[in-house]
Amino acid sequence: MQIKGIIQRGDQKARDFGYPTANIHLDSYNKEPGTYAAHATVFGSTYPAAAYISKRHGAWMCEVHLFDVEMNLYGAEMTVDLLSHVSPIDPFESTQQMQKKIHKDMHDVRFFHNP
């Protein structure tokens, strides 16, 4: 599946855990939400990425982390190719539990790209 959209500001929670994301609002989504290994194309270059798709505040959102890339992406158009579903959405009882899940998902996605 391919997602395409303009990158917008999010709440920057993942950034606090070391994984800044580019946020794309989705009009609809009909696959399983959760974390995906992905390729993201922005400014004419394609990067290995992790994508997290969830419904927030009644709207679908795709949050994309580009591995080992730091650049200002706000307002840019990004195309995201979802390659493999890595994990479902899990409820969290604490911030530490959420942080642990994000770290595990990022490890698993990085392994997908570099086995």
Backbone atoms as SQL, in Angstrom:
CREATE TABLE atoms (id INTEGER PRIMARY KEY, chain TEXT, resi INTEGER, resn TEXT, atom TEXT, x REAL, y REAL, z REAL);
INSERT INTO atoms VALUES
  (1, 'A', 1, 'MET', 'N', 0.842, -1.175, 0.000),
  (2, 'A', 1, 'MET', 'CA', 0.000, 0.000, 0.000),
  (3, 'A', 1, 'MET', 'C', 0.884, 1.234, 0.000),
  (4, 'A', 2, 'GLN', 'N', 0.419, 2.262, -0.682),
  (5, 'A', 2, 'GLN', 'CA', 1.161, 3.514, -0.756),
  (6, 'A', 2, 'GLN', 'C', 0.335, 4.647, -0.159),
  (7, 'A', 3, 'ILE', 'N', 1.005, 5.486, 0.612),
  (8, 'A', 3, 'ILE', 'CA', 0.395, 6.657, 1.240),
  (9, 'A', 3, 'ILE', 'C', 1.144, 7.876, 0.719),
  (10, 'A', 4, 'LYS', 'N', 0.396, 8.924, 0.419),
  (11, 'A', 4, 'LYS', 'CA', 1.023, 10.146, -0.077),
  (12, 'A', 4, 'LYS', 'C', 0.355, 11.335, 0.590),
  (13, 'A', 5, 'GLY', 'N', 1.173, 12.300, 1.039),
  (14, 'A', 5, 'GLY', 'CA', 0.590, 13.473, 1.669),
  (15, 'A', 5, 'GLY', 'C', 1.619, 14.516, 2.018),
  (16, 'A', 6, 'ILE', 'N', 1.137, 15.626, 2.552),
  (17, 'A', 6, 'ILE', 'CA', 1.974, 16.739, 2.973),
  (18, 'A', 6, 'ILE', 'C', 2.296, 16.580, 4.458),
  (19, 'A', 7, 'ILE', 'N', 3.555, 16.748, 4.811),
  (20, 'A', 7, 'ILE', 'CA', 4.011, 16.572, 6.188),
  (21, 'A', 7, 'ILE', 'C', 3.575, 17.752, 7.034),
  (22, 'A', 8, 'GLN', 'N', 2.958, 17.409, 8.175),
  (23, 'A', 8, 'GLN', 'CA', 2.456, 18.424, 9.106),
  (24, 'A', 8, 'GLN', 'C', 3.058, 18.202, 10.487),
  (25, 'A', 9, 'ARG', 'N', 2.968, 19.209, 11.314),
  (26, 'A', 9, 'ARG', 'CA', 3.469, 19.093, 12.689),
  (27, 'A', 9, 'ARG', 'C', 2.574, 18.157, 13.497),
  (28, 'A', 10, 'GLY', 'N', 3.212, 17.379, 14.365),
  (29, 'A', 10, 'GLY', 'CA', 2.478, 16.517, 15.284),
  (30, 'A', 10, 'GLY', 'C', 2.730, 16.963, 16.705),
  (31, 'A', 11, 'ASP', 'N', 2.461, 16.070, 17.657),
  (32, 'A', 11, 'ASP', 'CA', 2.663, 16.432, 19.059),
  (33, 'A', 11, 'ASP', 'C', 4.097, 16.188, 19.534),
  (34, 'A', 12, 'GLN', 'N', 4.936, 15.627, 18.707),
  (35, 'A', 12, 'GLN', 'CA', 6.373, 15.424, 18.926),
  (36, 'A', 12, 'GLN', 'C', 6.705, 14.504, 20.100),
  (37, 'A', 13, 'LYS', 'N', 5.799, 13.585, 20.448),
  (38, 'A', 13, 'LYS', 'CA', 6.088, 12.636, 21.526),
  (39, 'A', 13, 'LYS', 'C', 7.204, 11.668, 21.129),
  (40, 'A', 14, 'ALA', 'N', 7.167, 11.145, 19.895),
  (41, 'A', 14, 'ALA', 'CA', 8.197, 10.194, 19.461),
  (42, 'A', 14, 'ALA', 'C', 9.575, 10.858, 19.445),
  (43, 'A', 15, 'ARG', 'N', 9.620, 12.147, 19.131),
  (44, 'A', 15, 'ARG', 'CA', 10.888, 12.894, 19.132),
  (45, 'A', 15, 'ARG', 'C', 11.532, 12.828, 20.522),
  (46, 'A', 16, 'ASP', 'N', 10.704, 12.899, 21.570),
  (47, 'A', 16, 'ASP', 'CA', 11.215, 12.839, 22.938),
  (48, 'A', 16, 'ASP', 'C', 11.903, 11.507, 23.234),
  (49, 'A', 17, 'PHE', 'N', 11.551, 10.460, 22.481),
  (50, 'A', 17, 'PHE', 'CA', 12.149, 9.137, 22.668),
  (51, 'A', 17, 'PHE', 'C', 13.277, 8.873, 21.673),
  (52, 'A', 18, 'GLY', 'N', 13.643, 9.891, 20.871),
  (53, 'A', 18, 'GLY', 'CA', 14.735, 9.741, 19.919),
  (54, 'A', 18, 'GLY', 'C', 14.313, 9.353, 18.518),
  (55, 'A', 19, 'TYR', 'N', 13.021, 9.398, 18.227),
  (56, 'A', 19, 'TYR', 'CA', 12.517, 8.995, 16.916),
  (57, 'A', 19, 'TYR', 'C', 11.592, 10.068, 16.342),
  (58, 'A', 20, 'PRO', 'N', 12.149, 11.173, 15.827),
  (59, 'A', 20, 'PRO', 'CA', 11.285, 12.200, 15.249),
  (60, 'A', 20, 'PRO', 'C', 10.504, 11.638, 14.067),
  (61, 'A', 21, 'THR', 'N', 9.280, 12.102, 13.905),
  (62, 'A', 21, 'THR', 'CA', 8.435, 11.585, 12.833),
  (63, 'A', 21, 'THR', 'C', 7.896, 12.705, 11.958),
  (64, 'A', 22, 'ALA', 'N', 7.669, 12.345, 10.706),
  (65, 'A', 22, 'ALA', 'CA', 6.950, 13.188, 9.757),
  (66, 'A', 22, 'ALA', 'C', 5.509, 12.711, 9.796),
  (67, 'A', 23, 'ASN', 'N', 4.574, 13.621, 9.981),
  (68, 'A', 23, 'ASN', 'CA', 3.166, 13.260, 10.160),
  (69, 'A', 23, 'ASN', 'C', 2.337, 13.581, 8.926),
  (70, 'A', 24, 'ILE', 'N', 1.585, 12.585, 8.480),
  (71, 'A', 24, 'ILE', 'CA', 0.703, 12.750, 7.322),
  (72, 'A', 24, 'ILE', 'C', -0.709, 12.375, 7.750),
  (73, 'A', 25, 'HIS', 'N', -1.634, 13.314, 7.608),
  (74, 'A', 25, 'HIS', 'CA', -3.042, 13.035, 7.905),
  (75, 'A', 25, 'HIS', 'C', -3.642, 12.243, 6.746),
  (76, 'A', 26, 'LEU', 'N', -4.436, 11.232, 7.084),
  (77, 'A', 26, 'LEU', 'CA', -5.060, 10.376, 6.074),
  (78, 'A', 26, 'LEU', 'C', -6.560, 10.602, 6.065),
  (79, 'A', 27, 'ASP', 'N', -7.133, 10.675, 4.876),
  (80, 'A', 27, 'ASP', 'CA', -8.587, 10.809, 4.765),
  (81, 'A', 27, 'ASP', 'C', -9.278, 9.525, 5.210),
  (82, 'A', 28, 'SER', 'N', -8.649, 8.394, 4.895),
  (83, 'A', 28, 'SER', 'CA', -9.199, 7.093, 5.280),
  (84, 'A', 28, 'SER', 'C', -8.049, 6.094, 5.334),
  (85, 'A', 29, 'TYR', 'N', -8.329, 4.939, 5.919),
  (86, 'A', 29, 'TYR', 'CA', -7.329, 3.868, 5.994),
  (87, 'A', 29, 'TYR', 'C', -8.084, 2.566, 6.176),
  (88, 'A', 30, 'ASN', 'N', -7.745, 1.540, 5.384),
  (89, 'A', 30, 'ASN', 'CA', -8.506, 0.294, 5.439),
  (90, 'A', 30, 'ASN', 'C', -7.649, -0.952, 5.677),
  (91, 'A', 31, 'LYS', 'N', -6.434, -0.775, 6.157),
  (92, 'A', 31, 'LYS', 'CA', -5.588, -1.911, 6.508),
  (93, 'A', 31, 'LYS', 'C', -5.407, -1.942, 8.022),
  (94, 'A', 32, 'GLU', 'N', -4.638, -2.925, 8.504),
  (95, 'A', 32, 'GLU', 'CA', -4.414, -3.044, 9.944),
  (96, 'A', 32, 'GLU', 'C', -3.541, -1.890, 10.447),
  (97, 'A', 33, 'PRO', 'N', -3.976, -1.183, 11.480),
  (98, 'A', 33, 'PRO', 'CA', -3.128, -0.131, 12.046),
  (99, 'A', 33, 'PRO', 'C', -1.950, -0.738, 12.791),
  (100, 'A', 34, 'GLY', 'N', -0.962, 0.081, 13.094),
  (101, 'A', 34, 'GLY', 'CA', 0.207, -0.370, 13.834),
  (102, 'A', 34, 'GLY', 'C', 1.481, 0.097, 13.169),
  (103, 'A', 35, 'THR', 'N', 2.562, -0.619, 13.450),
  (104, 'A', 35, 'THR', 'CA', 3.893, -0.257, 12.951),
  (105, 'A', 35, 'THR', 'C', 4.233, -1.079, 11.715),
  (106, 'A', 36, 'TYR', 'N', 4.802, -0.394, 10.717),
  (107, 'A', 36, 'TYR', 'CA', 5.201, -1.013, 9.458),
  (108, 'A', 36, 'TYR', 'C', 6.648, -0.678, 9.124),
  (109, 'A', 37, 'ALA', 'N', 7.354, -1.625, 8.507),
  (110, 'A', 37, 'ALA', 'CA', 8.592, -1.300, 7.815),
  (111, 'A', 37, 'ALA', 'C', 8.154, -0.638, 6.514),
  (112, 'A', 38, 'ALA', 'N', 8.872, 0.412, 6.119),
  (113, 'A', 38, 'ALA', 'CA', 8.431, 1.180, 4.965),
  (114, 'A', 38, 'ALA', 'C', 9.623, 1.786, 4.226),
  (115, 'A', 39, 'HIS', 'N', 9.334, 2.292, 3.042),
  (116, 'A', 39, 'HIS', 'CA', 10.243, 3.176, 2.317),
  (117, 'A', 39, 'HIS', 'C', 9.528, 4.506, 2.203),
  (118, 'A', 40, 'ALA', 'N', 10.245, 5.588, 2.454),
  (119, 'A', 40, 'ALA', 'CA', 9.656, 6.919, 2.359),
  (120, 'A', 40, 'ALA', 'C', 10.442, 7.730, 1.340),
  (121, 'A', 41, 'THR', 'N', 9.724, 8.378, 0.445),
  (122, 'A', 41, 'THR', 'CA', 10.353, 9.212, -0.575),
  (123, 'A', 41, 'THR', 'C', 9.962, 10.660, -0.339),
  (124, 'A', 42, 'VAL', 'N', 10.994, 11.502, -0.220),
  (125, 'A', 42, 'VAL', 'CA', 10.793, 12.937, -0.005),
  (126, 'A', 42, 'VAL', 'C', 11.959, 13.670, -0.668),
  (127, 'A', 43, 'PHE', 'N', 11.680, 14.801, -1.285),
  (128, 'A', 43, 'PHE', 'CA', 12.706, 15.590, -1.977),
  (129, 'A', 43, 'PHE', 'C', 13.473, 14.749, -3.005),
  (130, 'A', 44, 'GLY', 'N', 12.803, 13.777, -3.631),
  (131, 'A', 44, 'GLY', 'CA', 13.412, 12.974, -4.688),
  (132, 'A', 44, 'GLY', 'C', 14.306, 11.840, -4.226),
  (133, 'A', 45, 'SER', 'N', 14.425, 11.620, -2.923),
  (134, 'A', 45, 'SER', 'CA', 15.246, 10.521, -2.401),
  (135, 'A', 45, 'SER', 'C', 14.381, 9.575, -1.585),
  (136, 'A', 46, 'THR', 'N', 14.754, 8.284, -1.599),
  (137, 'A', 46, 'THR', 'CA', 14.008, 7.262, -0.864),
  (138, 'A', 46, 'THR', 'C', 14.863, 6.751, 0.294),
  (139, 'A', 47, 'TYR', 'N', 14.214, 6.604, 1.458),
  (140, 'A', 47, 'TYR', 'CA', 14.903, 6.225, 2.689),
  (141, 'A', 47, 'TYR', 'C', 14.207, 5.039, 3.358),
  (142, 'A', 48, 'PRO', 'N', 14.979, 4.178, 4.052),
  (143, 'A', 48, 'PRO', 'CA', 14.340, 3.174, 4.898),
  (144, 'A', 48, 'PRO', 'C', 13.638, 3.896, 6.043),
  (145, 'A', 49, 'ALA', 'N', 12.455, 3.403, 6.396),
  (146, 'A', 49, 'ALA', 'CA', 11.652, 4.111, 7.387),
  (147, 'A', 49, 'ALA', 'C', 10.788, 3.150, 8.181),
  (148, 'A', 50, 'ALA', 'N', 10.272, 3.675, 9.284),
  (149, 'A', 50, 'ALA', 'CA', 9.236, 3.009, 10.073),
  (150, 'A', 50, 'ALA', 'C', 8.004, 3.899, 9.995),
  (151, 'A', 51, 'ALA', 'N', 6.852, 3.291, 9.799),
  (152, 'A', 51, 'ALA', 'CA', 5.595, 4.049, 9.752),
  (153, 'A', 51, 'ALA', 'C', 4.664, 3.511, 10.826),
  (154, 'A', 52, 'TYR', 'N', 4.040, 4.418, 11.553),
  (155, 'A', 52, 'TYR', 'CA', 3.067, 4.047, 12.577),
  (156, 'A', 52, 'TYR', 'C', 1.734, 4.668, 12.191),
  (157, 'A', 53, 'ILE', 'N', 0.738, 3.821, 12.017),
  (158, 'A', 53, 'ILE', 'CA', -0.573, 4.293, 11.577),
  (159, 'A', 53, 'ILE', 'C', -1.585, 4.031, 12.684),
  (160, 'A', 54, 'SER', 'N', -2.275, 5.106, 13.072),
  (161, 'A', 54, 'SER', 'CA', -3.260, 5.000, 14.142),
  (162, 'A', 54, 'SER', 'C', -4.340, 6.064, 13.939),
  (163, 'A', 55, 'LYS', 'N', -5.410, 5.893, 14.673),
  (164, 'A', 55, 'LYS', 'CA', -6.488, 6.868, 14.647),
  (165, 'A', 55, 'LYS', 'C', -6.356, 7.727, 15.897),
  (166, 'A', 56, 'ARG', 'N', -6.234, 9.055, 15.703),
  (167, 'A', 56, 'ARG', 'CA', -6.071, 9.979, 16.818),
  (168, 'A', 56, 'ARG', 'C', -7.065, 11.120, 16.662),
  (169, 'A', 57, 'HIS', 'N', -7.751, 11.395, 17.736),
  (170, 'A', 57, 'HIS', 'CA', -8.717, 12.493, 17.729),
  (171, 'A', 57, 'HIS', 'C', -9.722, 12.330, 16.583),
  (172, 'A', 58, 'GLY', 'N', -10.085, 11.074, 16.303),
  (173, 'A', 58, 'GLY', 'CA', -11.091, 10.786, 15.282),
  (174, 'A', 58, 'GLY', 'C', -10.584, 10.785, 13.858),
  (175, 'A', 59, 'ALA', 'N', -9.270, 10.960, 13.649),
  (176, 'A', 59, 'ALA', 'CA', -8.718, 10.994, 12.285),
  (177, 'A', 59, 'ALA', 'C', -7.524, 10.048, 12.180),
  (178, 'A', 60, 'TRP', 'N', -7.329, 9.484, 10.998),
  (179, 'A', 60, 'TRP', 'CA', -6.190, 8.598, 10.758),
  (180, 'A', 60, 'TRP', 'C', -4.929, 9.429, 10.556),
  (181, 'A', 61, 'MET', 'N', -3.807, 8.921, 11.101),
  (182, 'A', 61, 'MET', 'CA', -2.519, 9.595, 11.015),
  (183, 'A', 61, 'MET', 'C', -1.446, 8.563, 10.693),
  (184, 'A', 62, 'CYS', 'N', -0.531, 8.932, 9.812),
  (185, 'A', 62, 'CYS', 'CA', 0.647, 8.117, 9.511),
  (186, 'A', 62, 'CYS', 'C', 1.865, 8.899, 9.997),
  (187, 'A', 63, 'GLU', 'N', 2.575, 8.331, 10.966),
  (188, 'A', 63, 'GLU', 'CA', 3.790, 8.950, 11.502),
  (189, 'A', 63, 'GLU', 'C', 4.978, 8.163, 10.957),
  (190, 'A', 64, 'VAL', 'N', 5.903, 8.854, 10.298),
  (191, 'A', 64, 'VAL', 'CA', 7.004, 8.195, 9.602),
  (192, 'A', 64, 'VAL', 'C', 8.340, 8.640, 10.179),
  (193, 'A', 65, 'HIS', 'N', 9.151, 7.675, 10.589),
  (194, 'A', 65, 'HIS', 'CA', 10.513, 7.953, 11.060),
  (195, 'A', 65, 'HIS', 'C', 11.490, 7.490, 9.993),
  (196, 'A', 66, 'LEU', 'N', 12.309, 8.422, 9.499),
  (197, 'A', 66, 'LEU', 'CA', 13.368, 8.089, 8.544),
  (198, 'A', 66, 'LEU', 'C', 14.612, 7.720, 9.339),
  (199, 'A', 67, 'PHE', 'N', 15.182, 6.553, 9.058),
  (200, 'A', 67, 'PHE', 'CA', 16.366, 6.115, 9.793),
  (201, 'A', 67, 'PHE', 'C', 17.599, 6.900, 9.360),
  (202, 'A', 68, 'ASP', 'N', 18.329, 7.397, 10.363),
  (203, 'A', 68, 'ASP', 'CA', 19.617, 8.057, 10.155),
  (204, 'A', 68, 'ASP', 'C', 19.539, 9.270, 9.231),
  (205, 'A', 69, 'VAL', 'N', 18.411, 9.987, 9.264),
  (206, 'A', 69, 'VAL', 'CA', 18.235, 11.185, 8.447),
  (207, 'A', 69, 'VAL', 'C', 17.691, 12.294, 9.337),
  (208, 'A', 70, 'GLU', 'N', 18.299, 13.461, 9.242),
  (209, 'A', 70, 'GLU', 'CA', 17.788, 14.626, 9.959),
  (210, 'A', 70, 'GLU', 'C', 17.653, 15.768, 8.968),
  (211, 'A', 71, 'MET', 'N', 16.418, 16.233, 8.761),
  (212, 'A', 71, 'MET', 'CA', 16.175, 17.384, 7.904),
  (213, 'A', 71, 'MET', 'C', 14.795, 17.937, 8.212),
  (214, 'A', 72, 'ASN', 'N', 14.585, 19.180, 7.881),
  (215, 'A', 72, 'ASN', 'CA', 13.289, 19.811, 8.080),
  (216, 'A', 72, 'ASN', 'C', 12.357, 19.368, 6.956),
  (217, 'A', 73, 'LEU', 'N', 11.282, 18.688, 7.308),
  (218, 'A', 73, 'LEU', 'CA', 10.371, 18.132, 6.307),
  (219, 'A', 73, 'LEU', 'C', 8.999, 18.806, 6.302),
  (220, 'A', 74, 'TYR', 'N', 8.739, 19.725, 7.210),
  (221, 'A', 74, 'TYR', 'CA', 7.412, 20.328, 7.307),
  (222, 'A', 74, 'TYR', 'C', 7.011, 20.981, 5.985),
  (223, 'A', 75, 'GLY', 'N', 5.821, 20.628, 5.519),
  (224, 'A', 75, 'GLY', 'CA', 5.287, 21.182, 4.282),
  (225, 'A', 75, 'GLY', 'C', 5.688, 20.427, 3.030),
  (226, 'A', 76, 'ALA', 'N', 6.623, 19.488, 3.143),
  (227, 'A', 76, 'ALA', 'CA', 7.061, 18.710, 1.980),
  (228, 'A', 76, 'ALA', 'C', 6.059, 17.593, 1.682),
  (229, 'A', 77, 'GLU', 'N', 6.028, 17.148, 0.441),
  (230, 'A', 77, 'GLU', 'CA', 5.201, 16.000, 0.071),
  (231, 'A', 77, 'GLU', 'C', 6.034, 14.737, 0.251),
  (232, 'A', 78, 'MET', 'N', 5.429, 13.717, 0.867),
  (233, 'A', 78, 'MET', 'CA', 6.109, 12.447, 1.102),
  (234, 'A', 78, 'MET', 'C', 5.236, 11.311, 0.584),
  (235, 'A', 79, 'THR', 'N', 5.898, 10.334, -0.027),
  (236, 'A', 79, 'THR', 'CA', 5.240, 9.096, -0.433),
  (237, 'A', 79, 'THR', 'C', 5.798, 7.981, 0.434),
  (238, 'A', 80, 'VAL', 'N', 4.906, 7.189, 1.032),
  (239, 'A', 80, 'VAL', 'CA', 5.304, 6.116, 1.937),
  (240, 'A', 80, 'VAL', 'C', 4.797, 4.797, 1.375),
  (241, 'A', 81, 'ASP', 'N', 5.713, 3.870, 1.133),
  (242, 'A', 81, 'ASP', 'CA', 5.351, 2.522, 0.693),
  (243, 'A', 81, 'ASP', 'C', 5.437, 1.596, 1.895),
  (244, 'A', 82, 'LEU', 'N', 4.293, 1.057, 2.323),
  (245, 'A', 82, 'LEU', 'CA', 4.261, 0.122, 3.448),
  (246, 'A', 82, 'LEU', 'C', 4.723, -1.238, 2.948),
  (247, 'A', 83, 'LEU', 'N', 5.766, -1.786, 3.569),
  (248, 'A', 83, 'LEU', 'CA', 6.378, -3.029, 3.099),
  (249, 'A', 83, 'LEU', 'C', 5.970, -4.249, 3.910),
  (250, 'A', 84, 'SER', 'N', 5.958, -4.116, 5.240),
  (251, 'A', 84, 'SER', 'CA', 5.672, -5.261, 6.098),
  (252, 'A', 84, 'SER', 'C', 5.118, -4.785, 7.436),
  (253, 'A', 85, 'HIS', 'N', 4.017, -5.394, 7.871),
  (254, 'A', 85, 'HIS', 'CA', 3.435, -5.059, 9.174),
  (255, 'A', 85, 'HIS', 'C', 4.314, -5.670, 10.255),
  (256, 'A', 86, 'VAL', 'N', 4.775, -4.854, 11.195),
  (257, 'A', 86, 'VAL', 'CA', 5.707, -5.295, 12.233),
  (258, 'A', 86, 'VAL', 'C', 4.994, -5.586, 13.545),
  (259, 'A', 87, 'SER', 'N', 4.060, -4.707, 13.942),
  (260, 'A', 87, 'SER', 'CA', 3.341, -4.936, 15.193),
  (261, 'A', 87, 'SER', 'C', 2.025, -4.159, 15.211),
  (262, 'A', 88, 'PRO', 'N', 1.056, -4.679, 15.969),
  (263, 'A', 88, 'PRO', 'CA', -0.230, -3.986, 16.086),
  (264, 'A', 88, 'PRO', 'C', -0.147, -2.843, 17.093),
  (265, 'A', 89, 'ILE', 'N', -1.211, -2.089, 17.190),
  (266, 'A', 89, 'ILE', 'CA', -1.317, -1.060, 18.220),
  (267, 'A', 89, 'ILE', 'C', -1.568, -1.753, 19.550),
  (268, 'A', 90, 'ASP', 'N', -0.807, -1.373, 20.570),
  (269, 'A', 90, 'ASP', 'CA', -0.974, -1.931, 21.909),
  (270, 'A', 90, 'ASP', 'C', -1.371, -0.812, 22.865),
  (271, 'A', 91, 'PRO', 'N', -2.276, -1.087, 23.799),
  (272, 'A', 91, 'PRO', 'CA', -2.574, -0.074, 24.819),
  (273, 'A', 91, 'PRO', 'C', -1.394, 0.016, 25.793),
  (274, 'A', 92, 'PHE', 'N', -1.137, 1.206, 26.299),
  (275, 'A', 92, 'PHE', 'CA', -0.018, 1.405, 27.221),
  (276, 'A', 92, 'PHE', 'C', -0.531, 1.855, 28.572),
  (277, 'A', 93, 'GLU', 'N', 0.061, 1.291, 29.622),
  (278, 'A', 93, 'GLU', 'CA', -0.297, 1.685, 30.975),
  (279, 'A', 93, 'GLU', 'C', 0.620, 2.778, 31.502),
  (280, 'A', 94, 'SER', 'N', 1.759, 3.005, 30.815),
  (281, 'A', 94, 'SER', 'CA', 2.694, 4.023, 31.271),
  (282, 'A', 94, 'SER', 'C', 3.517, 4.546, 30.100),
  (283, 'A', 95, 'THR', 'N', 4.135, 5.681, 30.311),
  (284, 'A', 95, 'THR', 'CA', 5.033, 6.253, 29.304),
  (285, 'A', 95, 'THR', 'C', 6.224, 5.328, 29.088),
  (286, 'A', 96, 'GLN', 'N', 6.712, 4.714, 30.153),
  (287, 'A', 96, 'GLN', 'CA', 7.846, 3.794, 30.026),
  (288, 'A', 96, 'GLN', 'C', 7.488, 2.586, 29.171),
  (289, 'A', 97, 'GLN', 'N', 6.281, 2.085, 29.317),
  (290, 'A', 97, 'GLN', 'CA', 5.831, 0.952, 28.508),
  (291, 'A', 97, 'GLN', 'C', 5.761, 1.364, 27.034),
  (292, 'A', 98, 'MET', 'N', 5.254, 2.566, 26.764),
  (293, 'A', 98, 'MET', 'CA', 5.179, 3.059, 25.390),
  (294, 'A', 98, 'MET', 'C', 6.579, 3.222, 24.817),
  (295, 'A', 99, 'GLN', 'N', 7.496, 3.773, 25.582),
  (296, 'A', 99, 'GLN', 'CA', 8.863, 3.971, 25.127),
  (297, 'A', 99, 'GLN', 'C', 9.530, 2.629, 24.794),
  (298, 'A', 100, 'LYS', 'N', 9.314, 1.635, 25.649),
  (299, 'A', 100, 'LYS', 'CA', 9.886, 0.302, 25.423),
  (300, 'A', 100, 'LYS', 'C', 9.347, -0.298, 24.119),
  (301, 'A', 101, 'LYS', 'N', 8.039, -0.135, 23.871),
  (302, 'A', 101, 'LYS', 'CA', 7.420, -0.658, 22.640),
  (303, 'A', 101, 'LYS', 'C', 7.975, 0.053, 21.409),
  (304, 'A', 102, 'ILE', 'N', 8.136, 1.372, 21.486),
  (305, 'A', 102, 'ILE', 'CA', 8.688, 2.119, 20.353),
  (306, 'A', 102, 'ILE', 'C', 10.102, 1.641, 20.053),
  (307, 'A', 103, 'HIS', 'N', 10.936, 1.482, 21.082),
  (308, 'A', 103, 'HIS', 'CA', 12.313, 1.010, 20.872),
  (309, 'A', 103, 'HIS', 'C', 12.326, -0.384, 20.233),
  (310, 'A', 104, 'LYS', 'N', 11.461, -1.276, 20.704),
  (311, 'A', 104, 'LYS', 'CA', 11.413, -2.628, 20.127),
  (312, 'A', 104, 'LYS', 'C', 10.973, -2.579, 18.672),
  (313, 'A', 105, 'ASP', 'N', 9.920, -1.806, 18.385),
  (314, 'A', 105, 'ASP', 'CA', 9.449, -1.697, 16.997),
  (315, 'A', 105, 'ASP', 'C', 10.533, -1.124, 16.086),
  (316, 'A', 106, 'MET', 'N', 11.247, -0.105, 16.546),
  (317, 'A', 106, 'MET', 'CA', 12.309, 0.492, 15.726),
  (318, 'A', 106, 'MET', 'C', 13.422, -0.522, 15.475),
  (319, 'A', 107, 'HIS', 'N', 13.752, -1.309, 16.488),
  (320, 'A', 107, 'HIS', 'CA', 14.757, -2.366, 16.315),
  (321, 'A', 107, 'HIS', 'C', 14.286, -3.371, 15.259),
  (322, 'A', 108, 'ASP', 'N', 13.033, -3.799, 15.361),
  (323, 'A', 108, 'ASP', 'CA', 12.501, -4.791, 14.421),
  (324, 'A', 108, 'ASP', 'C', 12.440, -4.244, 12.996),
  (325, 'A', 109, 'VAL', 'N', 12.064, -2.976, 12.838),
  (326, 'A', 109, 'VAL', 'CA', 12.010, -2.383, 11.496),
  (327, 'A', 109, 'VAL', 'C', 13.415, -2.220, 10.933),
  (328, 'A', 110, 'ARG', 'N', 14.353, -1.790, 11.763),
  (329, 'A', 110, 'ARG', 'CA', 15.738, -1.663, 11.293),
  (330, 'A', 110, 'ARG', 'C', 16.278, -3.017, 10.840),
  (331, 'A', 111, 'PHE', 'N', 15.932, -4.087, 11.585),
  (332, 'A', 111, 'PHE', 'CA', 16.353, -5.434, 11.197),
  (333, 'A', 111, 'PHE', 'C', 15.715, -5.839, 9.872),
  (334, 'A', 112, 'PHE', 'N', 14.465, -5.456, 9.639),
  (335, 'A', 112, 'PHE', 'CA', 13.801, -5.731, 8.361),
  (336, 'A', 112, 'PHE', 'C', 14.633, -5.140, 7.210),
  (337, 'A', 113, 'HIS', 'N', 15.089, -3.903, 7.395),
  (338, 'A', 113, 'HIS', 'CA', 15.848, -3.221, 6.336),
  (339, 'A', 113, 'HIS', 'C', 17.284, -3.723, 6.212),
  (340, 'A', 114, 'ASN', 'N', 17.853, -4.215, 7.310),
  (341, 'A', 114, 'ASN', 'CA', 19.250, -4.682, 7.332),
  (342, 'A', 114, 'ASN', 'C', 19.345, -5.986, 8.089),
  (343, 'A', 115, 'PRO', 'N', 18.898, -7.098, 7.468),
  (344, 'A', 115, 'PRO', 'CA', 18.904, -8.395, 8.187),
  (345, 'A', 115, 'PRO', 'C', 20.299, -8.921, 8.487);
